[in-house]
Amino acid sequence: HADEIKGVAGKNLREFIPNFEMTRRLVTIKDDCELPEEIDTPDDLRPLKQDKEALIAIYDKYGFRRWLQELTGDPDAIPEQDGRVQVDLIPEEPKKIDYTTVTTKAQLNKLIQTVEKAEIVALDTETDGLYSMSARLVGLSMSVKAGQGWYVPVGHNGSMLDEQPEQLDKALVLERLRPWLENDKANKVLQNAKFDAHVLANEGVTLKGIKHDTMLMAYVLDSSKRVGMEELMQRYLGLKGISYEEICGKGAKAITFDQVPIDKASQYACEDADMTLRLFEVMLPLIEAQEGFKRIYELEMQVSPVLTTMERNGVKLDEKSLLEQSRVFAERLDELEQQAYELAGEEFNLNSPRQLGVILFEKMGLPVEKKTPSGAPSTNEEVLIKLAENYPLPKLILEYRSLAKLKSTYTDKLPTMIWPATGRVHTSYSQASVVTGRLSSSEPNLQNIPVRTEEGRRIRSAFVAEPGNVIMAADYSQIELRVMAHISGDKGLRKAFEEGKDIHRSTAAEVFSVENLDDVTSEQRNSAKTINFGLIYGMGVFGLANTLGITRDAAKLYIDRYFARYPGVADYMDRIKKEATDNGFVETSFGRRLWFTEIQGAKGPRRANAERQAINAPMQGTAADLIKMAMVSVQDFIEKEKLESRMIMQVHDELVLEVPEAEKELMREALPRLMSEVATLSVPLVAEVAVGDNWRDAE
């Protein structure tokens, strides 16, 4: 009856059907296993004497540093893993833990005196929600010394509490703390400072003096690992703290923090501030030990307040346009559905992989390209793209899936995410989630709206400016190719960029043996563009042949000619693969370290994939560094000139601004200059600007 269940639950159930048998096997306890011959009685299962040497090897291998110290009694017994930066010594636990709940004016006065005298203070906020634009302050915690912490509850009033909690008035607390919170010279360290800055801004307080951010420290030290408080405590302090779920629960029974009893909340909040300070004291020396770390950490700290400003700026949407697009998409989806029924000769659920598999492979007899873990024929995107080359139904299903995703993700959802207080959408940018240093966007994700399809461009047209303003988009021209020219040092690539040539036309002339650039056809230029960008991403003969629809021999010929013309690129690729294998990491031009330890020891397809990532990472990472530098430069210019222009989005290599008509020409002239001057490479940095009433027209 799976097809009778409606909505998301039904969809998820139908998609999971192929995995049912495997899941059943995984959760079934086998009670018929044959025991080894050496086990005759239950006594044979008693634990053996501890094998210290074997344990040391295991702890060393998996990085259990605290256990290794306890086992060996050696405080320096900390393994150096994969060349990563390691803490030389896990700090000793303070002899006394002193956490205080501040519920009186006298205690508040004493706390203020303490933080005002401190060189640096760890600060954290507790809130009633995790969406930064709406989260309200429930309490503040602070620490000036390891093992010490204060919690000031101000918003514990949830319905789950048995009685009115004892706490100071929020307005009083904020008014008393405001001079310190807004003092740029009062140094503070936070874990994910951007969130706390939003929370306090929601309460009318502008947080200043953010000197350090332990989340960004951890991200700079190793962007491949998680940077949450619990993970950092285990990694750098060898401790397991109180989890949020322990305090608030999870799932349907979860409560918000304002409903947590103050005594429990205080322990959790004080620990957060205490651990933030301890992490700072451990990680700062690691950051300062390497110039590259210092440079990138300084950049990330500059970017953080810019992101806070950009998120609060938000972007205006044409809600009516999106609703109309949603209606048009729905009609088109209905048409595609009917066409699919005609091609299949019967009605079926287009969203059901199982039903689609039956139609394609059992009824229509199409070749099975790939199977799922359970052995069923796969109908994933990769398979459908391959089948779509020769069969109409898979091609139609691809269009249906793409359009359905645009409808559900954007035209249906975006209008519901307009914030009532501002009439704008406020996305959240994550600074510490992408290995290469790029930003990611969520709630909503504004970085994945297609730009090459008409439907995607139509959605972009709904991102509009307020009356009297325009949308201005500035992006780096061919940034990753320019970075490739800079990093590889290839003379041919550098010369092409220095002379301002069309790099794709130049490549086409070399690869297709065309003497005159003017004689290069558009088809040849497009193929050369695919080669240029494909090789940046480590594309090989097989991938290029598939992408261009040519034979492997032809693809190999094109690649050989490319490397003959640009030998520095081939040398770079060989060099970077060796660096990644030897060190476990590669670096951007500015010293951002990107870890690829899986390349060490990997074989076959896994190694090839790791090598492709390692080839591209320095270029993507350097481009990410440059756009972050540009964001800082543009925001500094806006503030210095006291302009009303504001950055509203960052999409990979592009900055999007909302600009008053009166400032249009000033910003049109300033943006290319500001963006091209953030760094000096061996080839020119070029930024291009477009202006329109909406985002599509500014492309």
C-alpha positions in Angstrom: 0.0 0.0 0.0 3.0 2.3 -0.2 1.6 4.1 -3.2 -1.5 5.0 -1.2 0.4 7.1 1.3 0.4 10.7 0.4 2.9 13.6 1.0 6.5 13.5 2.0 6.1 10.4 4.2 4.8 8.4 1.3 7.5 9.7 -1.0 10.3 8.8 1.4 8.7 5.4 2.0 8.5 4.6 -1.7 12.1 5.7 -2.2 13.3 3.5 0.6 11.5 0.3 -0.6 14.6 -1.1 -2.4 16.5 -0.9 0.9 14.0 -2.8 3.0 15.5 -6.2 2.7 19.0 -5.0 3.4 17.8 -3.0 6.5 16.0 -6.1 7.8 19.2 -8.1 7.5 21.2 -5.4 9.2 18.9 -5.3 12.3 18.5 -9.1 12.6 20.7 -10.6 15.3 22.3 -13.8 14.0 22.0 -16.6 16.6 23.4 -19.4 14.5 27.0 -18.3 14.1 29.6 -21.0 14.5 32.0 -20.3 17.4 35.8 -20.6 16.9 37.2 -24.0 18.0 39.1 -22.4 20.9 35.8 -21.4 22.6 34.4 -24.4 24.4 32.8 -22.9 27.5 31.5 -19.4 28.6 34.7 -19.0 30.6 36.6 -18.8 27.4 34.8 -15.5 26.7 36.2 -13.8 29.8 38.4 -10.7 29.1 42.1 -11.5 28.7 44.9 -9.6 30.4 45.4 -6.1 29.0 47.8 -6.1 26.0 49.4 -2.7 26.6 51.4 -2.6 23.4 48.4 -3.5 21.2 46.3 -0.8 23.0 49.0 1.8 22.4 49.0 1.0 18.7 45.2 1.3 18.5 45.1 4.5 20.5 47.9 6.0 18.4 46.2 4.9 15.1 42.8 6.4 16.0 44.0 9.5 17.9 42.7 8.6 21.4 45.1 11.1 22.9 43.7 11.2 26.5 43.5 7.4 26.7 47.1 7.2 25.4 48.3 9.6 28.1 46.5 7.6 30.8 47.8 4.3 29.6 51.4 5.3 29.2 51.6 7.9 32.0 53.5 10.1 29.5 52.0 13.6 29.0 53.8 13.9 25.7 52.5 10.7 24.3 50.4 12.4 21.7 50.6 11.0 18.1 51.3 13.2 15.1 48.5 12.1 12.7 48.7 12.6 9.0 50.9 15.7 9.4 48.0 17.5 11.0 48.7 20.1 13.7 48.4 18.4 17.1 48.2 19.8 20.6 51.5 19.1 22.2 49.9 18.7 25.6 46.3 18.4 26.7 45.9 21.0 29.4 45.4 19.6 32.9 41.9 19.9 34.4 41.5 22.8 36.8 41.6 21.6 40.4 38.3 23.4 41.1 35.2 24.0 38.9 33.5 27.2 40.0 30.3 27.9 38.0 28.0 30.7 39.3 24.4 31.6 38.4 23.9 35.3 38.5 20.4 36.1 39.9 21.0 39.3 42.0 22.1 42.8 41.1 25.1 42.5 43.5 26.3 39.4 41.6 25.8 41.2 38.3 27.8 44.1 39.5 30.6 41.8 40.6 30.6 40.0 37.2 30.8 43.3 35.3 33.8 44.4 37.4 35.4 41.1 36.7 35.0 41.1 32.9 35.9 44.8 32.6 39.3 44.0 34.2 40.0 40.8 32.2 42.4 40.8 29.2 39.9 38.6 27.3 36.5 37.1 28.1 34.8 34.0 26.7 31.2 34.9 25.9 28.3 32.8 24.8 24.5 33.3 24.5 21.7 30.9 25.1 18.5 31.3 23.0 15.0 30.0 22.5 15.8 28.9 18.9 18.5 28.3 16.4 17.4 30.6 13.5 19.6 33.6 14.1 17.2 36.3 12.9 14.4 35.3 15.2 16.3 33.8 18.2 15.6 35.6 21.5 18.1 35.8 24.3 17.5 33.4 27.2 20.9 34.0 29.0 24.5 35.0 28.7 27.5 33.1 30.0 31.1 34.3 30.5 34.4 33.0 31.6 37.8 34.7 32.3 39.6 31.7 33.7 39.7 27.9 33.0 37.3 26.2 35.4 35.3 29.3 36.1 32.0 30.5 34.6 29.0 32.8 35.2 25.5 32.4 33.8 23.1 35.3 33.7 19.6 33.9 33.0 17.1 36.5 31.6 14.5 34.6 29.6 13.6 31.3 31.3 9.8 31.5 31.1 8.8 28.4 29.2 5.5 26.6 30.0 7.4 23.5 31.1 8.8 25.3 34.2 6.9 24.5 37.4 7.2 28.0 38.8 8.4 31.5 38.0 12.2 31.2 37.8 14.5 33.5 39.8 16.3 35.7 37.3 17.1 39.3 36.6 15.1 41.5 34.2 16.4 41.2 30.6 16.3 44.9 30.0 18.2 45.7 33.2 20.9 43.1 32.4 21.4 44.3 28.8 21.5 48.0 29.9 24.2 47.2 32.6 26.2 45.0 30.2 25.8 47.2 27.1 28.9 49.4 27.7 31.0 46.2 27.9 29.3 44.4 25.1 29.5 47.4 22.7 33.1 48.3 23.7 35.4 47.5 20.8 38.4 47.4 23.1 36.9 44.8 25.5 38.4 41.7 23.9 36.0 38.7 23.6 36.3 35.2 22.3 33.3 33.2 21.2 32.4 29.9 19.5 30.6 30.9 16.2 30.5 34.6 17.0 28.3 35.5 14.1 25.3 33.7 15.7 25.8 35.5 19.0 26.1 38.9 17.2 22.8 38.2 15.6 21.1 37.3 18.9 22.3 40.4 20.6 21.3 42.5 17.6 17.8 41.1 17.9 17.9 42.6 21.4 19.1 46.0 20.2 22.8 45.4 21.2 25.7 45.8 18.7 28.3 43.3 19.8 31.9 44.6 19.4 35.3 43.6 20.5 35.1 40.1 18.9 38.8 39.3 19.0 38.7 35.6 18.4 36.3 32.8 17.3 37.2 29.2 18.3 35.1 27.8 15.6 37.0 29.7 12.9 40.3 28.7 14.6 39.4 25.1 14.3 38.3 25.5 10.7 41.6 27.1 9.7 43.6 24.4 11.5 41.7 21.6 9.7 38.7 22.4 7.5 38.0 18.7 6.9 36.8 18.1 10.4 33.7 19.1 12.3 34.0 22.3 14.4 31.1 22.0 16.9 31.8 22.5 20.6 31.5 18.8 21.5 33.9 17.8 18.7 36.5 20.5 19.6 36.4 19.5 23.3 37.1 15.9 22.5 39.8 16.8 20.0 41.7 19.5 21.8 40.9 19.0 25.5 40.2 15.3 25.7 36.9 16.0 27.4 33.2 15.1 26.9 30.9 17.9 27.8 27.2 18.3 28.4 25.4 18.0 25.1 22.5 20.2 24.0 20.4 17.1 23.7 21.1 16.1 27.3 19.6 19.4 28.3 16.8 19.9 25.8 16.1 16.4 24.6 15.5 15.5 20.9 12.7 14.7 18.5 9.1 15.3 19.4 9.9 15.5 23.1 12.6 18.2 22.7 12.1 21.5 24.6 13.6 24.9 23.9 16.2 26.4 26.1 13.9 28.9 27.8 12.0 25.9 29.2 15.1 24.3 30.8 15.3 24.7 34.6 17.9 27.4 35.5 20.1 25.1 37.6 20.6 22.7 34.6 20.9 25.5 32.1 23.5 27.2 34.2 25.8 24.1 34.2 25.5 23.8 30.5 26.0 27.5 29.7 28.9 28.0 32.1 30.6 25.0 30.6 30.2 26.4 27.1 31.9 29.7 28.1 34.6 27.8 30.1 35.4 25.5 27.3 35.5 28.3 24.7 38.2 29.9 26.8 40.1 26.7 27.2 39.9 25.9 23.5 41.1 29.4 22.7 44.2 29.0 25.0 45.0 25.7 23.3 44.4 26.7 19.7 45.9 30.2 19.6 49.5 29.0 19.8 48.7 26.5 17.0 47.4 29.3 14.8 50.3 31.6 15.6 52.9 28.8 14.8 52.3 29.1 11.0 52.2 32.2 8.9 49.6 30.6 6.6 47.3 29.9 9.5 47.7 33.4 10.9 47.0 35.0 7.5 43.8 32.9 6.8 42.5 33.2 10.4 42.8 37.0 10.2 40.9 36.9 6.9 38.1 34.7 8.4 37.8 37.0 11.4 37.4 40.0 9.0 34.8 38.2 7.0 32.6 37.2 9.9 31.2 40.6 10.7 30.7 41.3 7.0 28.6 38.1 6.8 26.6 39.3 9.9 25.8 42.6 8.1 25.0 40.9 4.8 22.7 38.4 6.5 20.8 41.1 8.3 20.6 43.1 5.1 18.7 40.3 3.4 17.3 40.4 -0.1 13.9 41.5 -1.4 11.7 39.0 -3.3 8.9 39.6 -5.8 6.5 37.2 -4.1 3.8 37.5 -6.8 6.3 36.6 -9.5 7.4 33.4 -7.6 3.8 32.4 -7.0 3.0 32.8 -10.7 6.2 30.8 -11.6 5.0 28.1 -9.3 1.7 27.9 -11.1 3.4 27.7 -14.5 5.8 25.0 -13.2 2.9 23.0 -11.9 1.2 23.1 -15.3 4.4 22.0 -17.0 4.9 19.2 -14.5 1.3 18.0 -15.3 2.2 18.0 -19.1 5.4 16.1 -18.5 3.5 13.6 -16.4 1.0 12.9 -19.2 3.8 12.6 -21.7 5.5 10.1 -19.5 2.3 8.0 -19.2 2.0 8.0 -23.0 5.6 6.9 -23.4 5.3 4.2 -20.8 1.9 3.0 -22.0 0.5 3.3 -18.5 0.2 5.5 -15.5 2.9 5.3 -12.7 4.4 7.4 -10.0 7.2 9.4 -11.5 8.6 10.0 -8.0 8.9 6.2 -7.2 12.3 4.7 -8.1 10.8 1.3 -7.9 7.9 2.0 -10.2 10.2 3.8 -12.6 12.6 0.9 -12.6 9.8 -1.5 -13.5 8.7 0.7 -16.4 12.3 1.3 -17.8 13.9 -2.1 -17.3 11.1 -4.7 -17.1 8.5 -3.3 -19.4 10.6 -1.2 -21.9 13.7 -3.4 -21.7 16.2 -0.6 -21.4 19.8 -1.6 -20.5 20.6 -1.7 -16.7 23.5 0.7 -16.2 23.9 0.4 -12.5 22.4 -1.4 -9.5 21.5 -0.2 -5.9 23.1 -1.9 -2.9 20.0 -4.1 -2.7 20.5 -5.3 -6.2 17.7 -3.3 -7.8 18.3 -1.4 -11.1 19.3 2.2 -10.3 17.3 5.1 -11.6 19.6 7.8 -10.2 20.5 10.9 -12.2 23.8 9.5 -13.5 21.9 6.5 -15.0 19.1 8.6 -16.4 21.6 11.0 -18.1 23.2 8.0 -19.8 19.9 6.5 -20.9 18.6 9.9 -22.1 21.2 9.8 -24.9 19.1 7.2 -26.7 15.7 7.0 -25.0 13.0 9.7 -24.6 11.5 8.7 -21.3 14.6 9.0 -19.2 15.2 12.4 -20.7 11.7 13.4 -19.8 12.1 12.1 -16.2 15.2 14.2 -15.8 13.3 17.3 -16.9 10.5 16.4 -14.5 12.8 15.9 -11.6 14.7 19.1 -12.2 11.5 21.2 -12.5 9.9 19.6 -9.5 13.0 20.4 -7.4 13.0 24.0 -8.5 9.3 24.3 -7.7 9.6 22.7 -4.2 12.9 24.3 -3.2 12.4 27.8 -4.6 9.1 29.0 -6.1 7.0 27.2 -3.4 9.3 27.7 -0.5 10.9 31.1 -0.9 7.7 33.1 -0.3 7.2 31.3 3.0 10.7 32.4 4.1 10.1 36.1 3.8 10.7 37.5 7.2 7.6 39.5 8.3 9.6 42.2 10.2 11.7 43.1 7.2 9.8 41.8 4.2 13.0 40.2 3.0 14.7 36.8 2.9 17.6 36.4 5.2 19.9 33.5 4.3 22.5 32.1 6.7 26.1 31.7 5.4 28.3 29.0 6.9 32.0 30.0 7.1 33.2 26.7 8.4 31.6 23.8 6.5 33.3 23.6 3.0 36.8 22.1 2.9 38.1 24.5 0.3 37.2 27.7 2.2 34.1 28.5 0.2 30.9 29.8 1.9 27.7 27.7 1.9 24.2 29.1 2.2 21.1 27.7 4.0 17.7 28.8 5.2 17.3 29.3 2.2 20.2 28.1 0.0 20.7 30.9 -2.5 23.9 29.5 -4.1 22.3 26.6 -6.1 19.8 28.5 -8.2 20.6 27.5 -11.8 21.9 30.3 -14.0 22.1 28.4 -17.3 18.5 27.3 -17.5 15.5 29.5 -18.4 13.7 28.3 -15.3 16.6 29.2 -13.1 17.0 32.6 -14.7 13.2 33.2 -14.2 13.6 32.5 -10.4 16.5 34.9 -10.3 14.3 37.6 -11.8 12.2 37.5 -8.6 15.2 38.8 -6.6 14.6 42.5 -6.9 15.6 45.9 -5.5 13.6 48.3 -3.4 12.1 51.3 -5.2 14.8 53.8 -6.1 17.5 51.1 -6.1 19.1 48.7 -8.5 20.7 45.2 -8.3 24.4 45.3 -9.0 26.3 42.0 -9.5 30.1 41.9 -9.6 32.1 38.7 -10.3 35.6 37.7 -11.1 36.2 36.8 -14.7 37.4 33.3 -15.2 38.9 33.3 -11.7 39.9 29.7 -11.4 41.6 29.7 -14.8 43.5 32.8 -13.8 44.5 31.1 -10.5 45.6 28.1 -12.5 47.8 30.3 -14.6 49.2 31.9 -11.4 49.8 28.7 -9.5 51.1 26.6 -12.4 53.3 29.3 -13.8 52.6 28.2 -17.3 54.0 30.9 -19.7 51.3 30.3 -22.4 48.4 30.7 -20.0 50.0 33.8 -18.3 50.7 35.4 -21.7 47.1 34.9 -22.9 45.7 36.6 -19.8 48.3 39.4 -19.8 47.4 40.2 -23.4 43.7 40.1 -22.6 43.0 37.3 -25.1 39.9 35.1 -25.0 41.4 32.2 -23.2 38.9 29.7 -24.6 39.4 30.9 -28.2 43.2 30.7 -27.7 42.9 27.1 -26.3 40.6 26.1 -29.2 43.2 27.4 -31.7 45.9 25.3 -30.2 43.8 22.1 -29.7 42.1 22.2 -33.1 45.1 23.5 -35.0 43.5 26.7 -36.2 46.1 29.3 -37.2 43.9 32.4 -37.0 41.9 33.1 -33.8 39.2 34.7 -35.8 38.6 31.4 -37.6 37.8 29.5 -34.4 34.2 28.4 -34.6 31.7 28.8 -31.7 31.6 25.0 -31.4 35.3 24.8 -31.2 35.4 27.5 -28.5 32.7 25.7 -26.5 34.7 22.5 -26.6 37.9 24.3 -25.6 35.9 25.9 -22.7 34.9 22.4 -21.6 38.6 21.3 -21.8 39.8 24.3 -19.9 37.4 23.9 -17.0 37.4 20.1 -17.2 41.1 19.8 -16.7 40.9 22.2 -13.7 38.6 19.7 -12.1 40.9 16.8 -13.0 38.8 15.5 -15.8 40.5 12.6 -17.7 40.1 11.1 -21.1 37.0 9.1 -20.3 35.3 12.1 -18.7 36.1 14.5 -21.6 35.0 11.9 -24.2 31.6 11.6 -22.4 31.1 15.3 -21.9 32.0 16.2 -25.5 30.4 13.1 -27.0 33.6 12.1 -28.8 35.7 9.0 -28.9 38.4 8.4 -26.3 41.1 8.6 -28.9 39.9 12.0 -29.9 39.7 13.1 -26.3 43.2 11.9 -25.6 44.5 13.8 -28.7 42.8 17.0 -27.4 44.3 16.6 -23.9 47.8 15.8 -25.3 47.7 18.9 -27.5 46.5 21.0 -24.5 49.4 19.9 -22.4 51.8 20.3 -25.2 50.7 24.0 -25.5 50.5 24.5 -21.7 53.2 22.2 -20.2 53.2 24.1 -17.0 49.7 22.9 -16.3 50.7 19.2 -16.6 53.7 19.9 -14.4 51.5 21.5 -11.8 49.1 18.5 -11.8 52.0 16.1 -11.2 53.5 18.3 -8.6 50.3 18.8 -6.6 49.4 15.1 -6.6 52.8 14.3 -5.2 52.5 17.1 -2.6 49.1 15.8 -1.5 50.4 12.2 -1.3 53.5 13.2 0.7 51.9 15.7 3.0 48.3 14.8 3.2 47.4 18.3 2.3 47.7 21.1 -0.3 47.6 24.8 0.1 46.1 27.9 -1.5 48.2 30.8 -2.7 47.5 32.5 0.6 48.4 29.6 2.9 45.0 28.0 3.5 45.6 24.3 4.2 43.3 21.8 2.6 43.5 18.2 3.8 43.4 15.1 1.6 44.6 12.4 3.8 42.5 9.8 2.0 44.9 10.1 -0.9 47.5 8.4 1.2 47.2 4.7 0.7 44.2 4.9 -1.5 44.1 2.8 -4.7 42.1 2.6 -7.9 39.0 4.9 -8.3 39.3 6.2 -4.7 42.8 7.5 -5.3 41.9 8.9 -8.7 39.0 10.8 -7.2 41.2 12.1 -4.4 43.8 13.2 -6.9 41.1 15.1 -8.9 40.0 16.9 -5.8 43.6 17.7 -4.8 44.3 19.2 -8.3 41.2 21.5 -8.1 41.4 22.4 -4.4 44.2 25.0 -4.5 42.3 26.8 -7.3 38.9 26.7 -5.7 40.4 27.6 -2.4 42.4 30.5 -3.7 39.3 31.8 -5.5 37.4 31.5 -2.2 40.2 33.5 -0.4 40.0 36.2 -3.1 36.2 36.6 -2.9 36.4 36.8 0.9 39.1 39.5 0.6 36.8 41.3 -1.9 33.9 41.2 0.5 36.0 42.8 3.3 37.3 45.5 0.9 33.8 46.4 -0.5 32.3 46.5 3.0 35.2 48.7 4.2 34.6 51.1 1.2 30.9 51.3 1.9 31.4 52.1 5.6 34.3 54.5 4.9 32.3 56.5 2.3 29.1 56.3 4.5 27.1 54.8 1.6 23.6 53.4 1.6 24.7 50.6 -0.8 24.6 47.2 0.8 25.9 43.7 0.0 22.9 41.3 -0.1 24.3 38.0 -1.4 27.6 36.1 -2.1 27.4 33.3 -4.7 30.8 31.7 -5.1 32.7 34.1 -7.4 30.0 36.8 -7.4 29.0 39.6 -5.1 25.4 41.0 -5.3 24.6 44.4 -4.0 21.5 46.6 -3.7 22.5 50.1 -4.7 20.6 53.4 -4.6 20.3 55.1 -8.0 22.3 58.0 -6.7 25.3 55.7 -5.9 25.0 53.6 -9.0 27.9 55.1 -11.1 30.1 55.4 -8.0 29.7 51.7 -7.2 29.9 50.6 -10.9 33.3 52.3 -11.0 34.5 51.2 -7.6 33.6 47.5 -7.5 36.0 46.3 -10.3 38.8 48.4 -8.8 38.2 47.2 -5.3 38.0 43.5 -6.3 41.0 43.5 -8.6 43.3 45.2 -6.0 42.7 42.8 -3.1 45.8 40.7 -4.1 48.6 40.7 -6.7 48.8 37.6 -8.8 51.1 36.9 -11.7 48.1 37.5 -14.0 45.6 40.4 -13.9 42.5 40.0 -11.7 39.5 41.2 -13.6 36.1 41.8 -12.1 33.0 42.5 -14.3 29.9 44.5 -13.2 26.3 44.3 -14.4 23.3 46.3 -13.3 19.6 45.6 -13.5 16.3 45.9 -11.8 16.6 42.3 -10.7 19.3 39.6 -10.2 18.7 38.0 -13.7 19.1 41.3 -15.5 22.3 42.0 -13.6 23.9 38.8 -14.9 
